[in-house]
Amino acid sequence: MKEKSFKQWCTEHKELIILVTTFISLIAMYLFCKKYNIFDKQLIEKDIFIPDPLDTDINYALETEVDNYDKTESKISHVSSYIRKTPKGKHPSTKKKEQAAALGISLGENETLVNEHERTYHTHL
């Protein structure tokens, strides 16, 4: 009698392998659920937080949180003109070259002049 390789045996018995693997997986899931009492647990109010609409403390806390969420503080900062590198293949416009020359600045091949501007920063309180 010729011995079969493991690969040949698996090929010939793949239905059996699938059946045994499925059975073992189901047993493992059952034991896991039993260990953590998943079968005994039900979705009841103690598992889910459902605020009582008549509870004024909860309503006050929620209203305060919502009110504070929309409050922001804005800070305006002045940004002076500066030179920045342009993306590959892009070059400064003629207008920017003229602006830079008027300021006594020489722009490189991949540089452009950014105008002075204001930047606004928002922070939540």
C-alpha angles and dihedrals in degrees: 000000000000118000115236122223119244091249092054092047091050091049092052094045103037093125090055091047091051091048094049093044091050092048093050091047091052091050090049091050091048092051091047092051091046092049093053095039092240091150091056097048121094130184102258133155094269090062095049124049107232110173117227107237090215094054102102095191092060093044091050091050092049093046091049092050092049092047093051093047093067095046113100135168118221125208121188118209127189116231117199123218114280142174118251133183116253122228117268112288094017125110134191117271121249089249092056091047089053092048091050092047090052088055092047094251124136113211121213124227094269099034134096136183119249114208120237112265145157123261122202120211119198123201127184115235 
